[in-house]
Amino acid sequence: MLTLLTRIFIKDRENYSNARVRSAYVMLCGFFGIFLNILLFVFKYMAGILSGSIAITADAFNNLTDASASVITLLGFRLAAAAPDAG
């Protein structure tokens, strides 16, 4: 699955020495992880509500916080990749 996504979204995907390619891999994996965690949240939340299980509902919110942590990680990666300040 990830190989297919890299073929679609990353140009020159075999050139690992290029910083832009490595950055594209990080961003792709990060967004893919966020997407999967949100998808898991939706399904687990619905399953928890339908079954009346507090444990499944709580686990759904755990996936939502995992997605939030991934967003913060991607933001940190973007800030770290920015050009240094002049001065």
PyMOL Python script that loads the backbone (N, CA, C, O; Angstrom):
from pymol import cmd

cmd.read_pdbstr("""\
ATOM      1  N   MET A   1       0.821  -1.191   0.000  1.00  0.00           N
ATOM      2  CA  MET A   1       0.000   0.000   0.000  1.00  0.00           C
ATOM      3  C   MET A   1       0.862   1.250   0.000  1.00  0.00           C
ATOM      4  O   MET A   1       0.632   2.179  -0.774  1.00  0.00           O
ATOM      5  N   LEU A   2       1.856   1.261   0.876  1.00  0.00           N
ATOM      6  CA  LEU A   2       2.728   2.431   0.953  1.00  0.00           C
ATOM      7  C   LEU A   2       3.539   2.596  -0.327  1.00  0.00           C
ATOM      8  O   LEU A   2       3.818   3.720  -0.746  1.00  0.00           O
ATOM      9  N   THR A   3       3.917   1.484  -0.946  1.00  0.00           N
ATOM     10  CA  THR A   3       4.654   1.558  -2.208  1.00  0.00           C
ATOM     11  C   THR A   3       3.808   2.221  -3.280  1.00  0.00           C
ATOM     12  O   THR A   3       4.310   3.040  -4.050  1.00  0.00           O
ATOM     13  N   LEU A   4       2.540   1.877  -3.337  1.00  0.00           N
ATOM     14  CA  LEU A   4       1.637   2.497  -4.301  1.00  0.00           C
ATOM     15  C   LEU A   4       1.517   3.993  -4.042  1.00  0.00           C
ATOM     16  O   LEU A   4       1.547   4.790  -4.980  1.00  0.00           O
ATOM     17  N   LEU A   5       1.383   4.375  -2.790  1.00  0.00           N
ATOM     18  CA  LEU A   5       1.273   5.797  -2.459  1.00  0.00           C
ATOM     19  C   LEU A   5       2.548   6.559  -2.804  1.00  0.00           C
ATOM     20  O   LEU A   5       2.481   7.700  -3.259  1.00  0.00           O
ATOM     21  N   THR A   6       3.706   5.941  -2.591  1.00  0.00           N
ATOM     22  CA  THR A   6       4.952   6.634  -2.940  1.00  0.00           C
ATOM     23  C   THR A   6       5.078   6.796  -4.446  1.00  0.00           C
ATOM     24  O   THR A   6       5.598   7.809  -4.914  1.00  0.00           O
ATOM     25  N   ARG A   7       4.616   5.828  -5.205  1.00  0.00           N
ATOM     26  CA  ARG A   7       4.640   5.958  -6.669  1.00  0.00           C
ATOM     27  C   ARG A   7       3.762   7.107  -7.134  1.00  0.00           C
ATOM     28  O   ARG A   7       4.099   7.805  -8.091  1.00  0.00           O
ATOM     29  N   ILE A   8       2.645   7.302  -6.462  1.00  0.00           N
ATOM     30  CA  ILE A   8       1.707   8.349  -6.864  1.00  0.00           C
ATOM     31  C   ILE A   8       2.161   9.727  -6.402  1.00  0.00           C
ATOM     32  O   ILE A   8       2.093  10.685  -7.172  1.00  0.00           O
ATOM     33  N   PHE A   9       2.621   9.845  -5.164  1.00  0.00           N
ATOM     34  CA  PHE A   9       2.820  11.158  -4.558  1.00  0.00           C
ATOM     35  C   PHE A   9       4.264  11.649  -4.477  1.00  0.00           C
ATOM     36  O   PHE A   9       4.482  12.838  -4.247  1.00  0.00           O
ATOM     37  N   ILE A  10       5.247  10.787  -4.656  1.00  0.00           N
ATOM     38  CA  ILE A  10       6.639  11.219  -4.485  1.00  0.00           C
ATOM     39  C   ILE A  10       7.375  11.101  -5.814  1.00  0.00           C
ATOM     40  O   ILE A  10       7.563  10.006  -6.344  1.00  0.00           O
ATOM     41  N   LYS A  11       7.787  12.252  -6.338  1.00  0.00           N
ATOM     42  CA  LYS A  11       8.580  12.262  -7.560  1.00  0.00           C
ATOM     43  C   LYS A  11      10.016  11.882  -7.208  1.00  0.00           C
ATOM     44  O   LYS A  11      10.526  12.261  -6.154  1.00  0.00           O
ATOM     45  N   ASP A  12      10.653  11.138  -8.087  1.00  0.00           N
ATOM     46  CA  ASP A  12      12.042  10.715  -7.893  1.00  0.00           C
ATOM     47  C   ASP A  12      12.192   9.964  -6.567  1.00  0.00           C
ATOM     48  O   ASP A  12      13.127  10.214  -5.806  1.00  0.00           O
ATOM     49  N   ARG A  13      11.270   9.050  -6.301  1.00  0.00           N
ATOM     50  CA  ARG A  13      11.179   8.387  -5.006  1.00  0.00           C
ATOM     51  C   ARG A  13      12.365   7.503  -4.654  1.00  0.00           C
ATOM     52  O   ARG A  13      12.519   7.122  -3.493  1.00  0.00           O
ATOM     53  N   GLU A  14      13.204   7.168  -5.623  1.00  0.00           N
ATOM     54  CA  GLU A  14      14.373   6.320  -5.366  1.00  0.00           C
ATOM     55  C   GLU A  14      15.594   7.122  -4.923  1.00  0.00           C
ATOM     56  O   GLU A  14      16.579   6.542  -4.466  1.00  0.00           O
ATOM     57  N   ASN A  15      15.542   8.434  -5.051  1.00  0.00           N
ATOM     58  CA  ASN A  15      16.690   9.291  -4.735  1.00  0.00           C
ATOM     59  C   ASN A  15      16.672   9.648  -3.247  1.00  0.00           C
ATOM     60  O   ASN A  15      16.284  10.755  -2.872  1.00  0.00           O
ATOM     61  N   TYR A  16      17.094   8.709  -2.410  1.00  0.00           N
ATOM     62  CA  TYR A  16      17.027   8.898  -0.959  1.00  0.00           C
ATOM     63  C   TYR A  16      18.022   9.927  -0.437  1.00  0.00           C
ATOM     64  O   TYR A  16      17.875  10.416   0.683  1.00  0.00           O
ATOM     65  N   SER A  17      19.024  10.258  -1.229  1.00  0.00           N
ATOM     66  CA  SER A  17      20.004  11.250  -0.776  1.00  0.00           C
ATOM     67  C   SER A  17      19.461  12.671  -0.873  1.00  0.00           C
ATOM     68  O   SER A  17      20.036  13.592  -0.292  1.00  0.00           O
ATOM     69  N   ASN A  18      18.366  12.860  -1.595  1.00  0.00           N
ATOM     70  CA  ASN A  18      17.752  14.177  -1.740  1.00  0.00           C
ATOM     71  C   ASN A  18      16.894  14.482  -0.504  1.00  0.00           C
ATOM     72  O   ASN A  18      16.033  13.688  -0.124  1.00  0.00           O
ATOM     73  N   ALA A  19      17.139  15.626   0.106  1.00  0.00           N
ATOM     74  CA  ALA A  19      16.398  16.007   1.319  1.00  0.00           C
ATOM     75  C   ALA A  19      14.912  16.185   1.039  1.00  0.00           C
ATOM     76  O   ALA A  19      14.085  15.891   1.901  1.00  0.00           O
ATOM     77  N   ARG A  20      14.561  16.658  -0.150  1.00  0.00           N
ATOM     78  CA  ARG A  20      13.142  16.840  -0.484  1.00  0.00           C
ATOM     79  C   ARG A  20      12.411  15.498  -0.566  1.00  0.00           C
ATOM     80  O   ARG A  20      11.258  15.386  -0.152  1.00  0.00           O
ATOM     81  N   VAL A  21      13.084  14.495  -1.097  1.00  0.00           N
ATOM     82  CA  VAL A  21      12.480  13.160  -1.193  1.00  0.00           C
ATOM     83  C   VAL A  21      12.277  12.577   0.201  1.00  0.00           C
ATOM     84  O   VAL A  21      11.222  12.014   0.494  1.00  0.00           O
ATOM     85  N   ARG A  22      13.279  12.710   1.055  1.00  0.00           N
ATOM     86  CA  ARG A  22      13.139  12.212   2.434  1.00  0.00           C
ATOM     87  C   ARG A  22      12.023  12.949   3.162  1.00  0.00           C
ATOM     88  O   ARG A  22      11.262  12.342   3.916  1.00  0.00           O
ATOM     89  N   SER A  23      11.926  14.245   2.939  1.00  0.00           N
ATOM     90  CA  SER A  23      10.858  15.030   3.555  1.00  0.00           C
ATOM     91  C   SER A  23       9.490  14.580   3.049  1.00  0.00           C
ATOM     92  O   SER A  23       8.529  14.502   3.815  1.00  0.00           O
ATOM     93  N   ALA A  24       9.412  14.285   1.758  1.00  0.00           N
ATOM     94  CA  ALA A  24       8.147  13.814   1.187  1.00  0.00           C
ATOM     95  C   ALA A  24       7.734  12.476   1.792  1.00  0.00           C
ATOM     96  O   ALA A  24       6.548  12.244   2.025  1.00  0.00           O
ATOM     97  N   TYR A  25       8.698  11.597   2.047  1.00  0.00           N
ATOM     98  CA  TYR A  25       8.396  10.316   2.698  1.00  0.00           C
ATOM     99  C   TYR A  25       7.829  10.538   4.102  1.00  0.00           C
ATOM    100  O   TYR A  25       6.846   9.907   4.491  1.00  0.00           O
ATOM    101  N   VAL A  26       8.454  11.430   4.849  1.00  0.00           N
ATOM    102  CA  VAL A  26       7.987  11.710   6.215  1.00  0.00           C
ATOM    103  C   VAL A  26       6.570  12.270   6.187  1.00  0.00           C
ATOM    104  O   VAL A  26       5.715  11.839   6.961  1.00  0.00           O
ATOM    105  N   MET A  27       6.322  13.223   5.303  1.00  0.00           N
ATOM    106  CA  MET A  27       4.999  13.839   5.235  1.00  0.00           C
ATOM    107  C   MET A  27       3.940  12.827   4.788  1.00  0.00           C
ATOM    108  O   MET A  27       2.840  12.789   5.339  1.00  0.00           O
ATOM    109  N   LEU A  28       4.275  12.017   3.797  1.00  0.00           N
ATOM    110  CA  LEU A  28       3.328  11.008   3.319  1.00  0.00           C
ATOM    111  C   LEU A  28       2.975  10.013   4.420  1.00  0.00           C
ATOM    112  O   LEU A  28       1.801   9.718   4.643  1.00  0.00           O
ATOM    113  N   CYS A  29       3.982   9.503   5.097  1.00  0.00           N
ATOM    114  CA  CYS A  29       3.727   8.544   6.181  1.00  0.00           C
ATOM    115  C   CYS A  29       2.956   9.189   7.321  1.00  0.00           C
ATOM    116  O   CYS A  29       2.085   8.559   7.921  1.00  0.00           O
ATOM    117  N   GLY A  30       3.270  10.438   7.620  1.00  0.00           N
ATOM    118  CA  GLY A  30       2.556  11.146   8.680  1.00  0.00           C
ATOM    119  C   GLY A  30       1.084  11.333   8.357  1.00  0.00           C
ATOM    120  O   GLY A  30       0.217  11.058   9.187  1.00  0.00           O
ATOM    121  N   PHE A  31       0.805  11.805   7.140  1.00  0.00           N
ATOM    122  CA  PHE A  31      -0.590  12.011   6.755  1.00  0.00           C
ATOM    123  C   PHE A  31      -1.347  10.691   6.644  1.00  0.00           C
ATOM    124  O   PHE A  31      -2.532  10.622   6.972  1.00  0.00           O
ATOM    125  N   PHE A  32      -0.665   9.651   6.184  1.00  0.00           N
ATOM    126  CA  PHE A  32      -1.293   8.333   6.104  1.00  0.00           C
ATOM    127  C   PHE A  32      -1.645   7.824   7.500  1.00  0.00           C
ATOM    128  O   PHE A  32      -2.720   7.260   7.706  1.00  0.00           O
ATOM    129  N   GLY A  33      -0.746   8.024   8.451  1.00  0.00           N
ATOM    130  CA  GLY A  33      -1.014   7.632   9.837  1.00  0.00           C
ATOM    131  C   GLY A  33      -2.164   8.410  10.447  1.00  0.00           C
ATOM    132  O   GLY A  33      -2.993   7.844  11.160  1.00  0.00           O
ATOM    133  N   ILE A  34      -2.219   9.701  10.169  1.00  0.00           N
ATOM    134  CA  ILE A  34      -3.324  10.530  10.670  1.00  0.00           C
ATOM    135  C   ILE A  34      -4.643  10.039  10.091  1.00  0.00           C
ATOM    136  O   ILE A  34      -5.632   9.900  10.810  1.00  0.00           O
ATOM    137  N   PHE A  35      -4.651   9.780   8.788  1.00  0.00           N
ATOM    138  CA  PHE A  35      -5.863   9.292   8.130  1.00  0.00           C
ATOM    139  C   PHE A  35      -6.334   7.975   8.751  1.00  0.00           C
ATOM    140  O   PHE A  35      -7.519   7.809   9.039  1.00  0.00           O
ATOM    141  N   LEU A  36      -5.404   7.045   8.954  1.00  0.00           N
ATOM    142  CA  LEU A  36      -5.785   5.750   9.528  1.00  0.00           C
ATOM    143  C   LEU A  36      -6.283   5.885  10.963  1.00  0.00           C
ATOM    144  O   LEU A  36      -7.241   5.214  11.347  1.00  0.00           O
ATOM    145  N   ASN A  37      -5.650   6.741  11.759  1.00  0.00           N
ATOM    146  CA  ASN A  37      -6.100   6.929  13.140  1.00  0.00           C
ATOM    147  C   ASN A  37      -7.483   7.567  13.198  1.00  0.00           C
ATOM    148  O   ASN A  37      -8.289   7.209  14.057  1.00  0.00           O
ATOM    149  N   ILE A  38      -7.768   8.496  12.306  1.00  0.00           N
ATOM    150  CA  ILE A  38      -9.106   9.100  12.279  1.00  0.00           C
ATOM    151  C   ILE A  38     -10.136   8.071  11.826  1.00  0.00           C
ATOM    152  O   ILE A  38     -11.245   8.019  12.357  1.00  0.00           O
ATOM    153  N   LEU A  39      -9.764   7.253  10.843  1.00  0.00           N
ATOM    154  CA  LEU A  39     -10.663   6.197  10.387  1.00  0.00           C
ATOM    155  C   LEU A  39     -10.947   5.198  11.512  1.00  0.00           C
ATOM    156  O   LEU A  39     -12.091   4.789  11.710  1.00  0.00           O
ATOM    157  N   LEU A  40      -9.906   4.811  12.244  1.00  0.00           N
ATOM    158  CA  LEU A  40     -10.096   3.921  13.393  1.00  0.00           C
ATOM    159  C   LEU A  40     -10.975   4.568  14.456  1.00  0.00           C
ATOM    160  O   LEU A  40     -11.819   3.903  15.056  1.00  0.00           O
ATOM    161  N   PHE A  41     -10.778   5.861  14.689  1.00  0.00           N
ATOM    162  CA  PHE A  41     -11.612   6.572  15.658  1.00  0.00           C
ATOM    163  C   PHE A  41     -13.083   6.470  15.278  1.00  0.00           C
ATOM    164  O   PHE A  41     -13.925   6.143  16.114  1.00  0.00           O
ATOM    165  N   VAL A  42     -13.387   6.750  14.023  1.00  0.00           N
ATOM    166  CA  VAL A  42     -14.790   6.730  13.580  1.00  0.00           C
ATOM    167  C   VAL A  42     -15.400   5.343  13.774  1.00  0.00           C
ATOM    168  O   VAL A  42     -16.488   5.212  14.336  1.00  0.00           O
ATOM    169  N   PHE A  43     -14.699   4.312  13.309  1.00  0.00           N
ATOM    170  CA  PHE A  43     -15.247   2.958  13.421  1.00  0.00           C
ATOM    171  C   PHE A  43     -15.362   2.492  14.874  1.00  0.00           C
ATOM    172  O   PHE A  43     -16.369   1.898  15.259  1.00  0.00           O
ATOM    173  N   LYS A  44     -14.341   2.759  15.672  1.00  0.00           N
ATOM    174  CA  LYS A  44     -14.395   2.337  17.075  1.00  0.00           C
ATOM    175  C   LYS A  44     -15.441   3.122  17.855  1.00  0.00           C
ATOM    176  O   LYS A  44     -16.115   2.568  18.724  1.00  0.00           O
ATOM    177  N   TYR A  45     -15.580   4.396  17.554  1.00  0.00           N
ATOM    178  CA  TYR A  45     -16.587   5.197  18.243  1.00  0.00           C
ATOM    179  C   TYR A  45     -17.988   4.677  17.918  1.00  0.00           C
ATOM    180  O   TYR A  45     -18.823   4.523  18.809  1.00  0.00           O
ATOM    181  N   MET A  46     -18.236   4.409  16.636  1.00  0.00           N
ATOM    182  CA  MET A  46     -19.548   3.872  16.258  1.00  0.00           C
ATOM    183  C   MET A  46     -19.783   2.507  16.901  1.00  0.00           C
ATOM    184  O   MET A  46     -20.881   2.228  17.380  1.00  0.00           O
ATOM    185  N   ALA A  47     -18.755   1.656  16.913  1.00  0.00           N
ATOM    186  CA  ALA A  47     -18.890   0.335  17.535  1.00  0.00           C
ATOM    187  C   ALA A  47     -19.131   0.466  19.030  1.00  0.00           C
ATOM    188  O   ALA A  47     -19.925  -0.284  19.598  1.00  0.00           O
ATOM    189  N   GLY A  48     -18.459   1.407  19.669  1.00  0.00           N
ATOM    190  CA  GLY A  48     -18.642   1.615  21.102  1.00  0.00           C
ATOM    191  C   GLY A  48     -20.028   2.117  21.440  1.00  0.00           C
ATOM    192  O   GLY A  48     -20.629   1.679  22.420  1.00  0.00           O
ATOM    193  N   ILE A  49     -20.539   3.032  20.636  1.00  0.00           N
ATOM    194  CA  ILE A  49     -21.889   3.566  20.871  1.00  0.00           C
ATOM    195  C   ILE A  49     -22.937   2.485  20.608  1.00  0.00           C
ATOM    196  O   ILE A  49     -23.867   2.309  21.396  1.00  0.00           O
ATOM    197  N   LEU A  50     -22.782   1.764  19.497  1.00  0.00           N
ATOM    198  CA  LEU A  50     -23.769   0.734  19.160  1.00  0.00           C
ATOM    199  C   LEU A  50     -23.774  -0.419  20.161  1.00  0.00           C
ATOM    200  O   LEU A  50     -24.829  -0.978  20.460  1.00  0.00           O
ATOM    201  N   SER A  51     -22.604  -0.773  20.678  1.00  0.00           N
ATOM    202  CA  SER A  51     -22.534  -1.892  21.620  1.00  0.00           C
ATOM    203  C   SER A  51     -22.718  -1.453  23.071  1.00  0.00           C
ATOM    204  O   SER A  51     -22.941  -2.283  23.952  1.00  0.00           O
ATOM    205  N   GLY A  52     -22.625  -0.155  23.312  1.00  0.00           N
ATOM    206  CA  GLY A  52     -22.740   0.352  24.671  1.00  0.00           C
ATOM    207  C   GLY A  52     -21.479   0.131  25.495  1.00  0.00           C
ATOM    208  O   GLY A  52     -21.518   0.181  26.724  1.00  0.00           O
ATOM    209  N   SER A  53     -20.366  -0.112  24.820  1.00  0.00           N
ATOM    210  CA  SER A  53     -19.108  -0.397  25.516  1.00  0.00           C
ATOM    211  C   SER A  53     -18.318   0.888  25.750  1.00  0.00           C
ATOM    212  O   SER A  53     -17.935   1.583  24.809  1.00  0.00           O
ATOM    213  N   ILE A  54     -18.087   1.183  27.013  1.00  0.00           N
ATOM    214  CA  ILE A  54     -17.286   2.357  27.362  1.00  0.00           C
ATOM    215  C   ILE A  54     -15.827   2.126  26.971  1.00  0.00           C
ATOM    216  O   ILE A  54     -15.140   3.068  26.576  1.00  0.00           O
ATOM    217  N   ALA A  55     -15.350   0.896  27.076  1.00  0.00           N
ATOM    218  CA  ALA A  55     -13.951   0.585  26.761  1.00  0.00           C
ATOM    219  C   ALA A  55     -13.646   0.827  25.282  1.00  0.00           C
ATOM    220  O   ALA A  55     -12.602   1.388  24.948  1.00  0.00           O
ATOM    221  N   ILE A  56     -14.547   0.410  24.405  1.00  0.00           N
ATOM    222  CA  ILE A  56     -14.327   0.623  22.969  1.00  0.00           C
ATOM    223  C   ILE A  56     -14.405   2.108  22.641  1.00  0.00           C
ATOM    224  O   ILE A  56     -13.628   2.604  21.825  1.00  0.00           O
ATOM    225  N   THR A  57     -15.331   2.817  23.266  1.00  0.00           N
ATOM    226  CA  THR A  57     -15.439   4.262  23.047  1.00  0.00           C
ATOM    227  C   THR A  57     -14.184   4.975  23.537  1.00  0.00           C
ATOM    228  O   THR A  57     -13.693   5.886  22.870  1.00  0.00           O
ATOM    229  N   ALA A  58     -13.666   4.577  24.682  1.00  0.00           N
ATOM    230  CA  ALA A  58     -12.435   5.176  25.202  1.00  0.00           C
ATOM    231  C   ALA A  58     -11.257   4.875  24.282  1.00  0.00           C
ATOM    232  O   ALA A  58     -10.401   5.734  24.069  1.00  0.00           O
ATOM    233  N   ASP A  59     -11.208   3.669  23.740  1.00  0.00           N
ATOM    234  CA  ASP A  59     -10.139   3.321  22.811  1.00  0.00           C
ATOM    235  C   ASP A  59     -10.237   4.151  21.534  1.00  0.00           C
ATOM    236  O   ASP A  59      -9.222   4.475  20.919  1.00  0.00           O
ATOM    237  N   ALA A  60     -11.460   4.490  21.141  1.00  0.00           N
ATOM    238  CA  ALA A  60     -11.641   5.358  19.978  1.00  0.00           C
ATOM    239  C   ALA A  60     -10.992   6.714  20.228  1.00  0.00           C
ATOM    240  O   ALA A  60     -10.323   7.258  19.349  1.00  0.00           O
ATOM    241  N   PHE A  61     -11.188   7.254  21.415  1.00  0.00           N
ATOM    242  CA  PHE A  61     -10.581   8.547  21.731  1.00  0.00           C
ATOM    243  C   PHE A  61      -9.062   8.437  21.853  1.00  0.00           C
ATOM    244  O   PHE A  61      -8.351   9.416  21.629  1.00  0.00           O
ATOM    245  N   ASN A  62      -8.565   7.260  22.205  1.00  0.00           N
ATOM    246  CA  ASN A  62      -7.121   7.042  22.198  1.00  0.00           C
ATOM    247  C   ASN A  62      -6.577   7.184  20.779  1.00  0.00           C
ATOM    248  O   ASN A  62      -5.515   7.774  20.579  1.00  0.00           O
ATOM    249  N   ASN A  63      -7.299   6.645  19.791  1.00  0.00           N
ATOM    250  CA  ASN A  63      -6.875   6.804  18.406  1.00  0.00           C
ATOM    251  C   ASN A  63      -6.925   8.266  17.967  1.00  0.00           C
ATOM    252  O   ASN A  63      -6.089   8.713  17.182  1.00  0.00           O
ATOM    253  N   LEU A  64      -7.897   9.000  18.470  1.00  0.00           N
ATOM    254  CA  LEU A  64      -7.988  10.418  18.130  1.00  0.00           C
ATOM    255  C   LEU A  64      -6.805  11.194  18.705  1.00  0.00           C
ATOM    256  O   LEU A  64      -6.272  12.084  18.043  1.00  0.00           O
ATOM    257  N   THR A  65      -6.394  10.869  19.915  1.00  0.00           N
ATOM    258  CA  THR A  65      -5.224  11.543  20.484  1.00  0.00           C
ATOM    259  C   THR A  65      -3.943  11.123  19.760  1.00  0.00           C
ATOM    260  O   THR A  65      -3.009  11.917  19.651  1.00  0.00           O
ATOM    261  N   ASP A  66      -3.891   9.891  19.269  1.00  0.00           N
ATOM    262  CA  ASP A  66      -2.742   9.472  18.457  1.00  0.00           C
ATOM    263  C   ASP A  66      -2.662  10.304  17.177  1.00  0.00           C
ATOM    264  O   ASP A  66      -1.575  10.702  16.757  1.00  0.00           O
ATOM    265  N   ALA A  67      -3.807  10.564  16.564  1.00  0.00           N
ATOM    266  CA  ALA A  67      -3.829  11.406  15.366  1.00  0.00           C
ATOM    267  C   ALA A  67      -3.364  12.818  15.699  1.00  0.00           C
ATOM    268  O   ALA A  67      -2.632  13.430  14.922  1.00  0.00           O
ATOM    269  N   SER A  68      -3.785  13.336  16.845  1.00  0.00           N
ATOM    270  CA  SER A  68      -3.355  14.672  17.270  1.00  0.00           C
ATOM    271  C   SER A  68      -1.848  14.717  17.495  1.00  0.00           C
ATOM    272  O   SER A  68      -1.193  15.694  17.133  1.00  0.00           O
ATOM    273  N   ALA A  69      -1.303  13.674  18.084  1.00  0.00           N
ATOM    274  CA  ALA A  69       0.143  13.610  18.298  1.00  0.00           C
ATOM    275  C   ALA A  69       0.885  13.570  16.964  1.00  0.00           C
ATOM    276  O   ALA A  69       1.962  14.152  16.837  1.00  0.00           O
ATOM    277  N   SER A  70       0.323  12.895  15.981  1.00  0.00           N
ATOM    278  CA  SER A  70       0.947  12.856  14.656  1.00  0.00           C
ATOM    279  C   SER A  70       0.929  14.227  13.995  1.00  0.00           C
ATOM    280  O   SER A  70       1.879  14.601  13.308  1.00  0.00           O
ATOM    281  N   VAL A  71      -0.146  14.971  14.201  1.00  0.00           N
ATOM    282  CA  VAL A  71      -0.218  16.334  13.660  1.00  0.00           C
ATOM    283  C   VAL A  71       0.882  17.194  14.280  1.00  0.00           C
ATOM    284  O   VAL A  71       1.559  17.943  13.576  1.00  0.00           O
ATOM    285  N   ILE A  72       1.056  17.087  15.578  1.00  0.00           N
ATOM    286  CA  ILE A  72       2.091  17.865  16.267  1.00  0.00           C
ATOM    287  C   ILE A  72       3.481  17.442  15.787  1.00  0.00           C
ATOM    288  O   ILE A  72       4.360  18.287  15.617  1.00  0.00           O
ATOM    289  N   THR A  73       3.682  16.156  15.571  1.00  0.00           N
ATOM    290  CA  THR A  73       4.966  15.667  15.072  1.00  0.00           C
ATOM    291  C   THR A  73       5.256  16.214  13.680  1.00  0.00           C
ATOM    292  O   THR A  73       6.379  16.634  13.402  1.00  0.00           O
ATOM    293  N   LEU A  74       4.251  16.213  12.803  1.00  0.00           N
ATOM    294  CA  LEU A  74       4.450  16.762  11.462  1.00  0.00           C
ATOM    295  C   LEU A  74       4.738  18.256  11.508  1.00  0.00           C
ATOM    296  O   LEU A  74       5.563  18.758  10.743  1.00  0.00           O
ATOM    297  N   LEU A  75       4.069  18.959  12.392  1.00  0.00           N
ATOM    298  CA  LEU A  75       4.330  20.389  12.551  1.00  0.00           C
ATOM    299  C   LEU A  75       5.772  20.612  13.007  1.00  0.00           C
ATOM    300  O   LEU A  75       6.454  21.499  12.493  1.00  0.00           O
ATOM    301  N   GLY A  76       6.231  19.823  13.955  1.00  0.00           N
ATOM    302  CA  GLY A  76       7.613  19.920  14.414  1.00  0.00           C
ATOM    303  C   GLY A  76       8.603  19.600  13.312  1.00  0.00           C
ATOM    304  O   GLY A  76       9.650  20.238  13.209  1.00  0.00           O
ATOM    305  N   PHE A  77       8.280  18.616  12.489  1.00  0.00           N
ATOM    306  CA  PHE A  77       9.155  18.279  11.371  1.00  0.00           C
ATOM    307  C   PHE A  77       9.240  19.431  10.386  1.00  0.00           C
ATOM    308  O   PHE A  77      10.322  19.760   9.899  1.00  0.00           O
ATOM    309  N   ARG A  78       8.101  20.044  10.092  1.00  0.00           N
ATOM    310  CA  ARG A  78       8.099  21.192   9.167  1.00  0.00           C
ATOM    311  C   ARG A  78       8.910  22.348   9.722  1.00  0.00           C
ATOM    312  O   ARG A  78       9.658  22.992   8.987  1.00  0.00           O
ATOM    313  N   LEU A  79       8.771  22.614  11.005  1.00  0.00           N
ATOM    314  CA  LEU A  79       9.535  23.701  11.616  1.00  0.00           C
ATOM    315  C   LEU A  79      11.030  23.387  11.622  1.00  0.00           C
ATOM    316  O   LEU A  79      11.849  24.282  11.412  1.00  0.00           O
ATOM    317  N   ALA A  80      11.388  22.144  11.856  1.00  0.00           N
ATOM    318  CA  ALA A  80      12.801  21.761  11.872  1.00  0.00           C
ATOM    319  C   ALA A  80      13.419  21.820  10.479  1.00  0.00           C
ATOM    320  O   ALA A  80      14.619  22.059  10.341  1.00  0.00           O
ATOM    321  N   ALA A  81      12.607  21.605   9.450  1.00  0.00           N
ATOM    322  CA  ALA A  81      13.110  21.620   8.077  1.00  0.00           C
ATOM    323  C   ALA A  81      13.207  23.032   7.506  1.00  0.00           C
ATOM    324  O   ALA A  81      13.779  23.227   6.434  1.00  0.00           O
ATOM    325  N   ALA A  82      12.654  24.013   8.209  1.00  0.00           N
ATOM    326  CA  ALA A  82      12.681  25.393   7.711  1.00  0.00           C
ATOM    327  C   ALA A  82      14.108  25.925   7.703  1.00  0.00           C
ATOM    328  O   ALA A  82      14.972  25.471   8.453  1.00  0.00           O
ATOM    329  N   ALA A  83      14.321  26.890   6.841  1.00  0.00           N
ATOM    330  CA  ALA A  83      15.642  27.517   6.752  1.00  0.00           C
ATOM    331  C   ALA A  83      15.946  28.268   8.046  1.00  0.00           C
ATOM    332  O   ALA A  83      15.035  28.813   8.670  1.00  0.00           O
ATOM    333  N   PRO A  84      17.203  28.303   8.453  1.00  0.00           N
ATOM    334  CA  PRO A  84      17.552  29.021   9.689  1.00  0.00           C
ATOM    335  C   PRO A  84      17.350  30.526   9.535  1.00  0.00           C
ATOM    336  O   PRO A  84      17.406  31.072   8.433  1.00  0.00           O
ATOM    337  N   ASP A  85      17.114  31.175  10.665  1.00  0.00           N
ATOM    338  CA  ASP A  85      16.940  32.626  10.669  1.00  0.00           C
ATOM    339  C   ASP A  85      18.259  33.311  10.347  1.00  0.00           C
ATOM    340  O   ASP A  85      19.335  32.812  10.677  1.00  0.00           O
ATOM    341  N   ALA A  86      18.153  34.462   9.698  1.00  0.00           N
ATOM    342  CA  ALA A  86      19.352  35.263   9.421  1.00  0.00           C
ATOM    343  C   ALA A  86      19.694  36.075  10.665  1.00  0.00           C
ATOM    344  O   ALA A  86      18.807  36.533  11.384  1.00  0.00           O
ATOM    345  N   GLY A  87      20.949  36.241  10.900  1.00  0.00           N
ATOM    346  CA  GLY A  87      21.295  37.132  11.985  1.00  0.00           C
ATOM    347  C   GLY A  87      22.120  36.513  12.989  1.00  0.00           C
ATOM    348  O   GLY A  87      22.489  37.158  13.970  1.00  0.00           O
TER     349      GLY A  87
END
""", "prot")
cmd.dss("prot")
cmd.show_as("cartoon", "prot")
cmd.util.cbc("prot")
cmd.orient("prot")
